[in-house]
Amino acid sequence: MSAFVDTSVWFAAAVKRDTRNERARSILRSIDQHLTTDLVLTETWQLLKAKFGKNVAESFWERLRDSGVRVEPVLRADLDAASEIGTRFPDESFCLIDRTSFALMERLGSPEQRRSTRTSPRTDRAAVASDRSRS
């Protein structure tokens, strides 16, 4: 199975004392091909550096580089689509990185987006989490 991996999973998997560490590691093990964006990696690296120092962030980055994770760059079209997502869902508190991730999944036609009801990107995330918890 191929799936998009967001900052929350990368972070929890990288931090052994995180309460969600085992769940995050289980999710990562259940995915054959990990997909993420350059912005998600940067966000994860920055969070790890801020909480645990540069060495922890660099260790995460080195392990990820050697793992075969598919890292997609966020394109101008994704930024434009992210802006539109913010306009379409003004009551949601999606950060720009979340919105670019949703846009990239739409652009690539990921399974998460094909399952979408198109009511809200959050619906897609909940569906993916639900699907993963059953496996």
C-alpha positions in Angstrom: 0.0 0.0 0.0 1.2 3.5 -0.8 0.1 6.3 1.6 0.9 9.9 2.4 2.7 10.4 5.7 2.3 13.7 7.6 4.4 15.4 10.2 2.5 13.9 13.2 3.4 10.4 12.2 7.1 11.1 11.4 7.5 13.0 14.6 5.8 10.4 16.8 7.8 7.6 15.2 11.1 9.5 15.7 10.5 10.2 19.4 10.6 7.0 21.5 9.0 8.7 24.5 6.1 10.1 22.5 2.9 8.4 23.7 2.0 7.7 20.0 5.4 6.2 19.1 4.3 2.6 18.8 1.2 3.5 16.9 3.2 5.7 14.5 5.8 3.0 13.9 3.0 0.5 13.3 1.4 2.7 10.7 4.8 3.2 9.0 5.4 -0.6 9.0 2.0 -1.2 7.3 2.8 1.1 4.4 4.8 -0.3 1.4 5.6 3.1 -0.2 5.7 6.2 2.0 4.9 9.5 0.2 5.5 12.9 1.8 6.4 16.4 0.7 9.5 18.5 1.1 7.5 20.9 3.3 6.4 18.1 5.7 10.0 16.9 6.0 11.2 20.5 6.8 8.4 20.9 9.4 9.3 17.6 11.0 13.0 18.5 11.1 12.3 21.9 12.6 10.0 20.4 15.3 12.5 17.8 16.2 15.3 20.3 16.4 13.2 22.7 18.6 12.2 20.0 21.0 15.3 17.7 21.1 18.2 19.4 19.4 19.9 19.4 16.0 21.4 15.9 16.4 18.0 14.3 16.8 16.7 16.2 13.8 19.7 15.2 11.7 19.4 11.6 12.7 15.8 11.6 11.6 16.8 13.2 8.2 19.6 10.7 7.6 17.4 7.7 8.4 14.6 9.0 6.1 17.0 9.7 3.3 18.3 6.1 3.4 14.8 4.6 3.6 13.4 5.1 0.1 10.6 7.5 1.1 9.1 9.2 -2.0 9.5 13.0 -1.4 7.5 15.1 -3.7 8.2 18.8 -4.0 5.4 21.3 -3.5 4.8 23.1 -6.8 3.4 26.5 -7.5 0.1 24.8 -8.6 0.0 23.1 -5.1 0.4 26.5 -3.4 -2.4 28.0 -5.5 -4.6 25.0 -4.7 -3.7 25.4 -1.0 -4.9 29.0 -1.1 -8.2 27.8 -2.7 -8.6 25.1 0.0 -8.2 27.8 2.6 -10.9 29.9 0.9 -13.2 26.9 0.5 -13.0 25.8 4.1 -12.7 29.1 6.1 -13.9 27.4 9.4 -11.0 24.9 9.4 -7.7 25.7 11.0 -5.5 23.9 8.4 -2.0 25.3 8.3 -0.4 26.0 4.9 1.6 22.8 5.0 -1.6 20.7 5.6 -3.3 22.5 2.7 -0.3 22.0 0.4 -0.4 18.3 1.3 -4.1 18.0 0.5 -3.4 19.8 -2.8 -0.5 17.5 -3.7 -2.6 14.4 -2.9 -5.3 15.8 -5.2 -2.7 16.5 -8.0 -1.3 13.0 -7.7 -4.7 11.4 -7.5 -3.8 9.5 -4.3 -6.2 6.9 -2.9 -6.9 9.1 0.1 -8.3 11.8 -2.2 -10.2 9.4 -4.5 -12.1 8.2 -1.3 -12.9 11.8 -0.5 -16.5 13.0 -0.3 -15.1 16.4 -1.2 -16.7 18.0 1.8 -13.5 18.7 3.6 -9.9 17.5 3.5 -10.3 16.5 7.2 -12.8 13.9 6.1 -10.0 12.3 4.0 -7.6 12.2 6.9 -10.2 10.6 9.1 -11.0 8.0 6.5 -7.3 7.1 6.1 -6.8 6.8 9.9 -9.9 4.7 10.1 -8.8 2.4 7.3 -5.4 2.0 8.9 -6.8 1.2 12.3 -8.7 -1.8 10.8 -5.6 -3.4 9.3 
